[in-house]
């Protein structure tokens, strides 16, 4: 079952700030979420309403899975020291 990928405006802005070498890996990971929204290594964030995070090098992709409409909503993308703020 394939999920649709959606990015919030914040996530789109975050992607523009990512260095190009990391950008390709982030893109591949985001597109991979369409086939498997819970890949190995994913963690559910504590005290966050259904948010998950996946690591890509020093960067994190924060997203929510909306099972009813088969959508993965990417909320935020950023360096690990900044993304949780």
HTML snippet that shows the backbone in 3Dmol.js (N, CA, C, O; Angstrom):
<script src="https://3Dmol.org/build/3Dmol-min.js"></script>
<div id="view" style="width:600px;height:400px;position:relative"></div>
<script>
const pdb = `
ATOM      1  N   UNK A   1       0.848  -1.164   0.000  1.00  0.00           N
ATOM      2  CA  UNK A   1       0.000   0.000   0.000  1.00  0.00           C
ATOM      3  C   UNK A   1       0.901   1.238   0.000  1.00  0.00           C
ATOM      4  O   UNK A   1       1.776   1.364   0.857  1.00  0.00           O
ATOM      5  N   UNK A   2       0.699   2.134  -0.936  1.00  0.00           N
ATOM      6  CA  UNK A   2       1.534   3.320  -1.068  1.00  0.00           C
ATOM      7  C   UNK A   2       0.848   4.520  -0.430  1.00  0.00           C
ATOM      8  O   UNK A   2      -0.339   4.769  -0.641  1.00  0.00           O
ATOM      9  N   UNK A   3       1.622   5.251   0.350  1.00  0.00           N
ATOM     10  CA  UNK A   3       1.135   6.458   0.999  1.00  0.00           C
ATOM     11  C   UNK A   3       1.480   7.673   0.144  1.00  0.00           C
ATOM     12  O   UNK A   3       2.454   7.667  -0.608  1.00  0.00           O
ATOM     13  N   UNK A   4       0.675   8.697   0.274  1.00  0.00           N
ATOM     14  CA  UNK A   4       0.969   9.964  -0.393  1.00  0.00           C
ATOM     15  C   UNK A   4       1.855  10.792   0.536  1.00  0.00           C
ATOM     16  O   UNK A   4       1.650  10.777   1.750  1.00  0.00           O
ATOM     17  N   UNK A   5       2.824  11.507  -0.006  1.00  0.00           N
ATOM     18  CA  UNK A   5       3.731  12.335   0.778  1.00  0.00           C
ATOM     19  C   UNK A   5       3.300  13.787   0.641  1.00  0.00           C
ATOM     20  O   UNK A   5       3.112  14.282  -0.470  1.00  0.00           O
ATOM     21  N   UNK A   6       3.144  14.469   1.769  1.00  0.00           N
ATOM     22  CA  UNK A   6       2.853  15.899   1.775  1.00  0.00           C
ATOM     23  C   UNK A   6       3.852  16.582   2.688  1.00  0.00           C
ATOM     24  O   UNK A   6       4.234  16.029   3.719  1.00  0.00           O
ATOM     25  N   UNK A   7       4.278  17.782   2.317  1.00  0.00           N
ATOM     26  CA  UNK A   7       5.189  18.577   3.130  1.00  0.00           C
ATOM     27  C   UNK A   7       4.482  19.852   3.563  1.00  0.00           C
ATOM     28  O   UNK A   7       3.794  20.493   2.768  1.00  0.00           O
ATOM     29  N   UNK A   8       4.656  20.212   4.825  1.00  0.00           N
ATOM     30  CA  UNK A   8       4.140  21.499   5.276  1.00  0.00           C
ATOM     31  C   UNK A   8       5.012  22.597   4.680  1.00  0.00           C
ATOM     32  O   UNK A   8       6.103  22.325   4.180  1.00  0.00           O
ATOM     33  N   UNK A   9       4.536  23.829   4.734  1.00  0.00           N
ATOM     34  CA  UNK A   9       5.332  24.954   4.232  1.00  0.00           C
ATOM     35  C   UNK A   9       6.640  25.068   5.006  1.00  0.00           C
ATOM     36  O   UNK A   9       7.674  25.419   4.437  1.00  0.00           O
ATOM     37  N   UNK A  10       6.593  24.772   6.298  1.00  0.00           N
ATOM     38  CA  UNK A  10       7.806  24.804   7.115  1.00  0.00           C
ATOM     39  C   UNK A  10       8.806  23.771   6.620  1.00  0.00           C
ATOM     40  O   UNK A  10       9.995  24.069   6.505  1.00  0.00           O
ATOM     41  N   UNK A  11       8.349  22.575   6.328  1.00  0.00           N
ATOM     42  CA  UNK A  11       9.239  21.518   5.841  1.00  0.00           C
ATOM     43  C   UNK A  11       9.822  21.878   4.475  1.00  0.00           C
ATOM     44  O   UNK A  11      10.992  21.604   4.209  1.00  0.00           O
ATOM     45  N   UNK A  12       9.016  22.486   3.614  1.00  0.00           N
ATOM     46  CA  UNK A  12       9.527  22.913   2.312  1.00  0.00           C
ATOM     47  C   UNK A  12      10.636  23.947   2.487  1.00  0.00           C
ATOM     48  O   UNK A  12      11.661  23.883   1.808  1.00  0.00           O
ATOM     49  N   UNK A  13      10.432  24.892   3.392  1.00  0.00           N
ATOM     50  CA  UNK A  13      11.441  25.910   3.682  1.00  0.00           C
ATOM     51  C   UNK A  13      12.694  25.274   4.268  1.00  0.00           C
ATOM     52  O   UNK A  13      13.814  25.656   3.926  1.00  0.00           O
ATOM     53  N   UNK A  14      12.496  24.303   5.152  1.00  0.00           N
ATOM     54  CA  UNK A  14      13.632  23.610   5.768  1.00  0.00           C
ATOM     55  C   UNK A  14      14.481  22.902   4.714  1.00  0.00           C
ATOM     56  O   UNK A  14      15.709  22.907   4.800  1.00  0.00           O
ATOM     57  N   UNK A  15      13.834  22.298   3.724  1.00  0.00           N
ATOM     58  CA  UNK A  15      14.567  21.584   2.672  1.00  0.00           C
ATOM     59  C   UNK A  15      15.470  22.517   1.875  1.00  0.00           C
ATOM     60  O   UNK A  15      16.555  22.119   1.449  1.00  0.00           O
ATOM     61  N   UNK A  16      15.031  23.751   1.672  1.00  0.00           N
ATOM     62  CA  UNK A  16      15.841  24.708   0.918  1.00  0.00           C
ATOM     63  C   UNK A  16      17.121  25.086   1.654  1.00  0.00           C
ATOM     64  O   UNK A  16      18.089  25.513   1.024  1.00  0.00           O
ATOM     65  N   UNK A  17      17.140  24.936   2.978  1.00  0.00           N
ATOM     66  CA  UNK A  17      18.297  25.319   3.784  1.00  0.00           C
ATOM     67  C   UNK A  17      19.303  24.183   3.966  1.00  0.00           C
ATOM     68  O   UNK A  17      20.372  24.393   4.539  1.00  0.00           O
ATOM     69  N   UNK A  18      18.976  22.998   3.491  1.00  0.00           N
ATOM     70  CA  UNK A  18      19.836  21.824   3.688  1.00  0.00           C
ATOM     71  C   UNK A  18      20.953  21.826   2.641  1.00  0.00           C
ATOM     72  O   UNK A  18      20.700  22.132   1.476  1.00  0.00           O
ATOM     73  N   UNK A  19      22.191  21.488   3.039  1.00  0.00           N
ATOM     74  CA  UNK A  19      23.290  21.395   2.063  1.00  0.00           C
ATOM     75  C   UNK A  19      22.990  20.342   0.988  1.00  0.00           C
ATOM     76  O   UNK A  19      22.371  19.315   1.269  1.00  0.00           O
ATOM     77  N   UNK A  20      23.432  20.610  -0.235  1.00  0.00           N
ATOM     78  CA  UNK A  20      23.111  19.731  -1.369  1.00  0.00           C
ATOM     79  C   UNK A  20      23.538  18.277  -1.188  1.00  0.00           C
ATOM     80  O   UNK A  20      22.781  17.388  -1.577  1.00  0.00           O
ATOM     81  N   UNK A  21      24.722  17.981  -0.613  1.00  0.00           N
ATOM     82  CA  UNK A  21      25.073  16.560  -0.460  1.00  0.00           C
ATOM     83  C   UNK A  21      24.080  15.782   0.416  1.00  0.00           C
ATOM     84  O   UNK A  21      23.833  14.599   0.183  1.00  0.00           O
ATOM     85  N   UNK A  22      23.523  16.450   1.412  1.00  0.00           N
ATOM     86  CA  UNK A  22      22.570  15.795   2.313  1.00  0.00           C
ATOM     87  C   UNK A  22      21.175  15.781   1.686  1.00  0.00           C
ATOM     88  O   UNK A  22      20.369  14.897   1.975  1.00  0.00           O
ATOM     89  N   UNK A  23      20.899  16.749   0.840  1.00  0.00           N
ATOM     90  CA  UNK A  23      19.572  16.893   0.240  1.00  0.00           C
ATOM     91  C   UNK A  23      19.160  15.646  -0.543  1.00  0.00           C
ATOM     92  O   UNK A  23      18.007  15.222  -0.460  1.00  0.00           O
ATOM     93  N   UNK A  24      20.076  15.059  -1.293  1.00  0.00           N
ATOM     94  CA  UNK A  24      19.750  13.855  -2.067  1.00  0.00           C
ATOM     95  C   UNK A  24      19.356  12.704  -1.151  1.00  0.00           C
ATOM     96  O   UNK A  24      18.423  11.959  -1.450  1.00  0.00           O
ATOM     97  N   UNK A  25      20.067  12.559  -0.037  1.00  0.00           N
ATOM     98  CA  UNK A  25      19.750  11.479   0.900  1.00  0.00           C
ATOM     99  C   UNK A  25      18.409  11.729   1.585  1.00  0.00           C
ATOM    100  O   UNK A  25      17.638  10.797   1.814  1.00  0.00           O
ATOM    101  N   UNK A  26      18.135  12.996   1.911  1.00  0.00           N
ATOM    102  CA  UNK A  26      16.845  13.331   2.522  1.00  0.00           C
ATOM    103  C   UNK A  26      15.704  13.049   1.546  1.00  0.00           C
ATOM    104  O   UNK A  26      14.680  12.483   1.929  1.00  0.00           O
ATOM    105  N   UNK A  27      15.883  13.444   0.290  1.00  0.00           N
ATOM    106  CA  UNK A  27      14.854  13.189  -0.725  1.00  0.00           C
ATOM    107  C   UNK A  27      14.563  11.696  -0.855  1.00  0.00           C
ATOM    108  O   UNK A  27      13.406  11.280  -0.915  1.00  0.00           O
ATOM    109  N   UNK A  28      15.625  10.903  -0.896  1.00  0.00           N
ATOM    110  CA  UNK A  28      15.443   9.453  -1.027  1.00  0.00           C
ATOM    111  C   UNK A  28      14.693   8.886   0.172  1.00  0.00           C
ATOM    112  O   UNK A  28      13.835   8.017   0.020  1.00  0.00           O
ATOM    113  N   UNK A  29      15.017   9.378   1.356  1.00  0.00           N
ATOM    114  CA  UNK A  29      14.354   8.897   2.568  1.00  0.00           C
ATOM    115  C   UNK A  29      12.878   9.301   2.580  1.00  0.00           C
ATOM    116  O   UNK A  29      12.012   8.495   2.920  1.00  0.00           O
ATOM    117  N   UNK A  30      12.599  10.551   2.209  1.00  0.00           N
ATOM    118  CA  UNK A  30      11.213  11.028   2.188  1.00  0.00           C
ATOM    119  C   UNK A  30      10.392  10.219   1.184  1.00  0.00           C
ATOM    120  O   UNK A  30       9.269   9.814   1.482  1.00  0.00           O
ATOM    121  N   UNK A  31      10.946   9.987   0.007  1.00  0.00           N
ATOM    122  CA  UNK A  31      10.228   9.193  -0.994  1.00  0.00           C
ATOM    123  C   UNK A  31      10.046   7.752  -0.532  1.00  0.00           C
ATOM    124  O   UNK A  31       9.051   7.112  -0.873  1.00  0.00           O
ATOM    125  N   UNK A  32      10.997   7.237   0.240  1.00  0.00           N
ATOM    126  CA  UNK A  32      10.884   5.885   0.779  1.00  0.00           C
ATOM    127  C   UNK A  32       9.762   5.744   1.791  1.00  0.00           C
ATOM    128  O   UNK A  32       9.230   4.652   1.989  1.00  0.00           O
ATOM    129  N   UNK A  33       9.397   6.858   2.437  1.00  0.00           N
ATOM    130  CA  UNK A  33       8.301   6.817   3.408  1.00  0.00           C
ATOM    131  C   UNK A  33       6.965   6.488   2.739  1.00  0.00           C
ATOM    132  O   UNK A  33       6.041   6.021   3.405  1.00  0.00           O
ATOM    133  N   UNK A  34       6.856   6.724   1.444  1.00  0.00           N
ATOM    134  CA  UNK A  34       5.618   6.405   0.725  1.00  0.00           C
ATOM    135  C   UNK A  34       5.373   4.898   0.712  1.00  0.00           C
ATOM    136  O   UNK A  34       4.230   4.452   0.806  1.00  0.00           O
ATOM    137  N   UNK A  35       6.437   4.121   0.597  1.00  0.00           N
ATOM    138  CA  UNK A  35       6.302   2.664   0.573  1.00  0.00           C
ATOM    139  C   UNK A  35       6.286   2.058   1.967  1.00  0.00           C
ATOM    140  O   UNK A  35       5.574   1.086   2.219  1.00  0.00           O
ATOM    141  N   UNK A  36       7.073   2.632   2.873  1.00  0.00           N
ATOM    142  CA  UNK A  36       7.178   2.109   4.238  1.00  0.00           C
ATOM    143  C   UNK A  36       7.244   3.278   5.213  1.00  0.00           C
ATOM    144  O   UNK A  36       8.332   3.791   5.476  1.00  0.00           O
ATOM    145  N   UNK A  37       6.101   3.713   5.759  1.00  0.00           N
ATOM    146  CA  UNK A  37       6.106   4.870   6.649  1.00  0.00           C
ATOM    147  C   UNK A  37       6.771   4.611   8.003  1.00  0.00           C
ATOM    148  O   UNK A  37       7.017   5.552   8.757  1.00  0.00           O
ATOM    149  N   UNK A  38       7.059   3.364   8.315  1.00  0.00           N
ATOM    150  CA  UNK A  38       7.755   3.036   9.561  1.00  0.00           C
ATOM    151  C   UNK A  38       8.999   2.200   9.245  1.00  0.00           C
ATOM    152  O   UNK A  38       9.051   1.013   9.564  1.00  0.00           O
ATOM    153  N   UNK A  39      10.003   2.829   8.614  1.00  0.00           N
ATOM    154  CA  UNK A  39      11.208   2.074   8.247  1.00  0.00           C
ATOM    155  C   UNK A  39      12.024   1.709   9.483  1.00  0.00           C
ATOM    156  O   UNK A  39      11.779   2.253  10.560  1.00  0.00           O
ATOM    157  N   UNK A  40      12.984   0.804   9.349  1.00  0.00           N
ATOM    158  CA  UNK A  40      13.844   0.472  10.491  1.00  0.00           C
ATOM    159  C   UNK A  40      14.557   1.723  11.004  1.00  0.00           C
ATOM    160  O   UNK A  40      15.043   2.540  10.222  1.00  0.00           O
ATOM    161  N   UNK A  41      14.609   1.855  12.315  1.00  0.00           N
ATOM    162  CA  UNK A  41      15.284   2.997  12.922  1.00  0.00           C
ATOM    163  C   UNK A  41      14.380   4.171  13.236  1.00  0.00           C
ATOM    164  O   UNK A  41      14.820   5.144  13.847  1.00  0.00           O
ATOM    165  N   UNK A  42      13.121   4.096  12.829  1.00  0.00           N
ATOM    166  CA  UNK A  42      12.201   5.190  13.119  1.00  0.00           C
ATOM    167  C   UNK A  42      11.832   5.158  14.595  1.00  0.00           C
ATOM    168  O   UNK A  42      11.734   4.085  15.192  1.00  0.00           O
ATOM    169  N   UNK A  43      11.626   6.339  15.186  1.00  0.00           N
ATOM    170  CA  UNK A  43      11.219   6.413  16.585  1.00  0.00           C
ATOM    171  C   UNK A  43      10.017   7.330  16.716  1.00  0.00           C
ATOM    172  O   UNK A  43       9.916   8.352  16.037  1.00  0.00           O
ATOM    173  N   UNK A  44       9.114   6.947  17.597  1.00  0.00           N
ATOM    174  CA  UNK A  44       7.979   7.805  17.909  1.00  0.00           C
ATOM    175  C   UNK A  44       8.455   8.824  18.930  1.00  0.00           C
ATOM    176  O   UNK A  44       9.103   8.463  19.913  1.00  0.00           O
ATOM    177  N   UNK A  45       8.143  10.087  18.710  1.00  0.00           N
ATOM    178  CA  UNK A  45       8.594  11.132  19.619  1.00  0.00           C
ATOM    179  C   UNK A  45       7.717  11.165  20.859  1.00  0.00           C
ATOM    180  O   UNK A  45       6.492  11.081  20.773  1.00  0.00           O
ATOM    181  N   UNK A  46       8.356  11.288  22.002  1.00  0.00           N
ATOM    182  CA  UNK A  46       7.625  11.360  23.262  1.00  0.00           C
ATOM    183  C   UNK A  46       6.953  12.723  23.383  1.00  0.00           C
ATOM    184  O   UNK A  46       7.460  13.724  22.876  1.00  0.00           O
ATOM    185  N   UNK A  47       5.819  12.750  24.052  1.00  0.00           N
ATOM    186  CA  UNK A  47       5.070  13.982  24.292  1.00  0.00           C
ATOM    187  C   UNK A  47       4.768  14.748  23.007  1.00  0.00           C
ATOM    188  O   UNK A  47       4.711  15.977  23.006  1.00  0.00           O
ATOM    189  N   UNK A  48       4.581  14.026  21.936  1.00  0.00           N
ATOM    190  CA  UNK A  48       4.220  14.674  20.674  1.00  0.00           C
ATOM    191  C   UNK A  48       3.075  13.877  20.069  1.00  0.00           C
ATOM    192  O   UNK A  48       3.126  12.649  20.002  1.00  0.00           O
ATOM    193  N   UNK A  49       2.104  14.545  19.657  1.00  0.00           N
ATOM    194  CA  UNK A  49       0.856  13.944  19.207  1.00  0.00           C
ATOM    195  C   UNK A  49       1.034  13.127  17.928  1.00  0.00           C
ATOM    196  O   UNK A  49       0.695  13.594  16.841  1.00  0.00           O
ATOM    197  N   UNK A  50       1.561  11.914  18.054  1.00  0.00           N
ATOM    198  CA  UNK A  50       1.676  11.015  16.914  1.00  0.00           C
ATOM    199  C   UNK A  50       2.782  11.340  15.932  1.00  0.00           C
ATOM    200  O   UNK A  50       2.699  10.954  14.766  1.00  0.00           O
ATOM    201  N   UNK A  51       3.819  12.043  16.375  1.00  0.00           N
ATOM    202  CA  UNK A  51       4.929  12.373  15.482  1.00  0.00           C
ATOM    203  C   UNK A  51       6.012  11.308  15.541  1.00  0.00           C
ATOM    204  O   UNK A  51       6.260  10.708  16.587  1.00  0.00           O
ATOM    205  N   UNK A  52       6.646  11.086  14.407  1.00  0.00           N
ATOM    206  CA  UNK A  52       7.757  10.143  14.297  1.00  0.00           C
ATOM    207  C   UNK A  52       8.967  10.888  13.762  1.00  0.00           C
ATOM    208  O   UNK A  52       8.840  11.958  13.168  1.00  0.00           O
ATOM    209  N   UNK A  53      10.148  10.308  13.982  1.00  0.00           N
ATOM    210  CA  UNK A  53      11.352  10.889  13.414  1.00  0.00           C
ATOM    211  C   UNK A  53      12.227   9.801  12.828  1.00  0.00           C
ATOM    212  O   UNK A  53      12.305   8.686  13.343  1.00  0.00           O
ATOM    213  N   UNK A  54      12.878  10.157  11.742  1.00  0.00           N
ATOM    214  CA  UNK A  54      13.828   9.255  11.110  1.00  0.00           C
ATOM    215  C   UNK A  54      15.133  10.033  10.916  1.00  0.00           C
ATOM    216  O   UNK A  54      15.123  11.217  10.579  1.00  0.00           O
ATOM    217  N   UNK A  55      16.243   9.345  11.135  1.00  0.00           N
ATOM    218  CA  UNK A  55      17.566   9.963  11.035  1.00  0.00           C
ATOM    219  C   UNK A  55      18.126   9.805   9.627  1.00  0.00           C
ATOM    220  O   UNK A  55      18.000   8.754   8.998  1.00  0.00           O
ATOM    221  N   UNK A  56      18.743  10.868   9.160  1.00  0.00           N
ATOM    222  CA  UNK A  56      19.516  10.843   7.921  1.00  0.00           C
ATOM    223  C   UNK A  56      20.781  11.630   8.223  1.00  0.00           C
ATOM    224  O   UNK A  56      20.788  12.860   8.164  1.00  0.00           O
ATOM    225  N   UNK A  57      21.852  10.910   8.549  1.00  0.00           N
ATOM    226  CA  UNK A  57      23.109  11.538   8.955  1.00  0.00           C
ATOM    227  C   UNK A  57      22.839  12.381  10.204  1.00  0.00           C
ATOM    228  O   UNK A  57      22.298  11.866  11.183  1.00  0.00           O
ATOM    229  N   UNK A  58      23.204  13.664  10.188  1.00  0.00           N
ATOM    230  CA  UNK A  58      22.960  14.539  11.336  1.00  0.00           C
ATOM    231  C   UNK A  58      21.621  15.257  11.228  1.00  0.00           C
ATOM    232  O   UNK A  58      21.322  16.135  12.038  1.00  0.00           O
ATOM    233  N   UNK A  59      20.825  14.898  10.249  1.00  0.00           N
ATOM    234  CA  UNK A  59      19.540  15.551  10.026  1.00  0.00           C
ATOM    235  C   UNK A  59      18.393  14.635  10.440  1.00  0.00           C
ATOM    236  O   UNK A  59      18.523  13.411  10.461  1.00  0.00           O
ATOM    237  N   UNK A  60      17.271  15.263  10.765  1.00  0.00           N
ATOM    238  CA  UNK A  60      16.086  14.525  11.191  1.00  0.00           C
ATOM    239  C   UNK A  60      14.891  14.950  10.346  1.00  0.00           C
ATOM    240  O   UNK A  60      14.741  16.117   9.985  1.00  0.00           O
ATOM    241  N   UNK A  61      14.054  13.979  10.044  1.00  0.00           N
ATOM    242  CA  UNK A  61      12.785  14.231   9.362  1.00  0.00           C
ATOM    243  C   UNK A  61      11.693  13.925  10.377  1.00  0.00           C
ATOM    244  O   UNK A  61      11.579  12.795  10.852  1.00  0.00           O
ATOM    245  N   UNK A  62      10.898  14.921  10.707  1.00  0.00           N
ATOM    246  CA  UNK A  62       9.793  14.768  11.655  1.00  0.00           C
ATOM    247  C   UNK A  62       8.504  14.686  10.836  1.00  0.00           C
ATOM    248  O   UNK A  62       8.241  15.545   9.994  1.00  0.00           O
ATOM    249  N   UNK A  63       7.704  13.647  11.089  1.00  0.00           N
ATOM    250  CA  UNK A  63       6.508  13.467  10.279  1.00  0.00           C
ATOM    251  C   UNK A  63       5.392  12.797  11.071  1.00  0.00           C
ATOM    252  O   UNK A  63       5.604  12.248  12.152  1.00  0.00           O
ATOM    253  N   UNK A  64       4.202  12.864  10.496  1.00  0.00           N
ATOM    254  CA  UNK A  64       2.999  12.257  11.077  1.00  0.00           C
ATOM    255  C   UNK A  64       2.391  11.340  10.023  1.00  0.00           C
ATOM    256  O   UNK A  64       2.381  11.663   8.835  1.00  0.00           O
ATOM    257  N   UNK A  65       1.891  10.208  10.464  1.00  0.00           N
ATOM    258  CA  UNK A  65       1.225   9.266   9.559  1.00  0.00           C
ATOM    259  C   UNK A  65      -0.281   9.408   9.753  1.00  0.00           C
ATOM    260  O   UNK A  65      -0.790   9.264  10.864  1.00  0.00           O
ATOM    261  N   UNK A  66      -0.979   9.688   8.669  1.00  0.00           N
ATOM    262  CA  UNK A  66      -2.434   9.797   8.710  1.00  0.00           C
ATOM    263  C   UNK A  66      -3.008   8.558   8.020  1.00  0.00           C
ATOM    264  O   UNK A  66      -3.202   8.539   6.805  1.00  0.00           O
ATOM    265  N   UNK A  67      -3.276   7.527   8.823  1.00  0.00           N
ATOM    266  CA  UNK A  67      -3.694   6.218   8.307  1.00  0.00           C
ATOM    267  C   UNK A  67      -5.012   6.279   7.529  1.00  0.00           C
ATOM    268  O   UNK A  67      -5.180   5.574   6.533  1.00  0.00           O
ATOM    269  N   UNK A  68      -5.937   7.113   7.979  1.00  0.00           N
ATOM    270  CA  UNK A  68      -7.267   7.140   7.362  1.00  0.00           C
ATOM    271  C   UNK A  68      -7.212   7.543   5.898  1.00  0.00           C
ATOM    272  O   UNK A  68      -7.978   7.035   5.080  1.00  0.00           O
ATOM    273  N   UNK A  69      -6.298   8.460   5.566  1.00  0.00           N
ATOM    274  CA  UNK A  69      -6.221   8.950   4.186  1.00  0.00           C
ATOM    275  C   UNK A  69      -4.914   8.542   3.508  1.00  0.00           C
ATOM    276  O   UNK A  69      -4.565   9.074   2.454  1.00  0.00           O
ATOM    277  N   UNK A  70      -4.188   7.592   4.117  1.00  0.00           N
ATOM    278  CA  UNK A  70      -2.940   7.059   3.567  1.00  0.00           C
ATOM    279  C   UNK A  70      -1.975   8.172   3.156  1.00  0.00           C
ATOM    280  O   UNK A  70      -1.535   8.243   2.009  1.00  0.00           O
ATOM    281  N   UNK A  71      -1.658   9.039   4.123  1.00  0.00           N
ATOM    282  CA  UNK A  71      -0.776  10.171   3.869  1.00  0.00           C
ATOM    283  C   UNK A  71       0.310  10.238   4.925  1.00  0.00           C
ATOM    284  O   UNK A  71       0.059   9.999   6.106  1.00  0.00           O
ATOM    285  N   UNK A  72       1.521  10.567   4.491  1.00  0.00           N
ATOM    286  CA  UNK A  72       2.620  10.877   5.397  1.00  0.00           C
ATOM    287  C   UNK A  72       2.829  12.380   5.292  1.00  0.00           C
ATOM    288  O   UNK A  72       3.168  12.886   4.221  1.00  0.00           O
ATOM    289  N   UNK A  73       2.631  13.098   6.394  1.00  0.00           N
ATOM    290  CA  UNK A  73       2.777  14.549   6.424  1.00  0.00           C
ATOM    291  C   UNK A  73       4.113  14.891   7.060  1.00  0.00           C
ATOM    292  O   UNK A  73       4.292  14.708   8.265  1.00  0.00           O
ATOM    293  N   UNK A  74       5.055  15.386   6.262  1.00  0.00           N
ATOM    294  CA  UNK A  74       6.365  15.792   6.770  1.00  0.00           C
ATOM    295  C   UNK A  74       6.194  17.173   7.386  1.00  0.00           C
ATOM    296  O   UNK A  74       5.828  18.132   6.705  1.00  0.00           O
ATOM    297  N   UNK A  75       6.468  17.260   8.693  1.00  0.00           N
ATOM    298  CA  UNK A  75       6.223  18.481   9.446  1.00  0.00           C
ATOM    299  C   UNK A  75       7.454  19.371   9.487  1.00  0.00           C
ATOM    300  O   UNK A  75       7.352  20.587   9.325  1.00  0.00           O
ATOM    301  N   UNK A  76       8.627  18.762   9.704  1.00  0.00           N
ATOM    302  CA  UNK A  76       9.837  19.556   9.874  1.00  0.00           C
ATOM    303  C   UNK A  76      11.053  18.742   9.466  1.00  0.00           C
ATOM    304  O   UNK A  76      11.076  17.521   9.618  1.00  0.00           O
ATOM    305  N   UNK A  77      12.059  19.426   8.947  1.00  0.00           N
ATOM    306  CA  UNK A  77      13.325  18.806   8.563  1.00  0.00           C
ATOM    307  C   UNK A  77      14.426  19.723   9.060  1.00  0.00           C
ATOM    308  O   UNK A  77      14.365  20.935   8.857  1.00  0.00           O
ATOM    309  N   UNK A  78      15.432  19.155   9.710  1.00  0.00           N
ATOM    310  CA  UNK A  78      16.515  20.016  10.164  1.00  0.00           C
ATOM    311  C   UNK A  78      17.644  19.255  10.810  1.00  0.00           C
ATOM    312  O   UNK A  78      17.580  18.042  11.009  1.00  0.00           O
ATOM    313  N   UNK A  79      18.690  20.009  11.136  1.00  0.00           N
ATOM    314  CA  UNK A  79      19.839  19.441  11.830  1.00  0.00           C
ATOM    315  C   UNK A  79      19.394  19.001  13.214  1.00  0.00           C
ATOM    316  O   UNK A  79      18.495  19.599  13.804  1.00  0.00           O
ATOM    317  N   UNK A  80      20.016  17.969  13.723  1.00  0.00           N
ATOM    318  CA  UNK A  80      19.566  17.366  14.983  1.00  0.00           C
ATOM    319  C   UNK A  80      19.608  18.326  16.158  1.00  0.00           C
ATOM    320  O   UNK A  80      18.827  18.170  17.097  1.00  0.00           O
ATOM    321  N   UNK A  81      20.494  19.316  16.138  1.00  0.00           N
ATOM    322  CA  UNK A  81      20.570  20.244  17.273  1.00  0.00           C
ATOM    323  C   UNK A  81      19.501  21.331  17.210  1.00  0.00           C
ATOM    324  O   UNK A  81      19.285  22.045  18.190  1.00  0.00           O
ATOM    325  N   UNK A  82      18.827  21.463  16.057  1.00  0.00           N
ATOM    326  CA  UNK A  82      17.847  22.538  15.902  1.00  0.00           C
ATOM    327  C   UNK A  82      16.414  22.057  15.689  1.00  0.00           C
ATOM    328  O   UNK A  82      15.470  22.801  15.956  1.00  0.00           O
ATOM    329  N   UNK A  83      16.241  20.839  15.217  1.00  0.00           N
ATOM    330  CA  UNK A  83      14.929  20.403  14.743  1.00  0.00           C
ATOM    331  C   UNK A  83      13.902  20.234  15.861  1.00  0.00           C
ATOM    332  O   UNK A  83      12.703  20.348  15.606  1.00  0.00           O
ATOM    333  N   UNK A  84      14.332  19.970  17.073  1.00  0.00           N
ATOM    334  CA  UNK A  84      13.383  19.710  18.160  1.00  0.00           C
ATOM    335  C   UNK A  84      12.956  20.979  18.892  1.00  0.00           C
ATOM    336  O   UNK A  84      12.140  20.908  19.810  1.00  0.00           O
ATOM    337  N   UNK A  85      13.479  22.113  18.514  1.00  0.00           N
ATOM    338  CA  UNK A  85      13.148  23.374  19.202  1.00  0.00           C
ATOM    339  C   UNK A  85      11.817  23.912  18.766  1.00  0.00           C
ATOM    340  O   UNK A  85      11.388  24.962  19.245  1.00  0.00           O
TER     341      UNK A  85
END
`;
const viewer = $3Dmol.createViewer("view");
viewer.addModel(pdb, "pdb");
viewer.setStyle({}, {cartoon: {color: "spectrum"}});
viewer.zoomTo();
viewer.render();
</script>
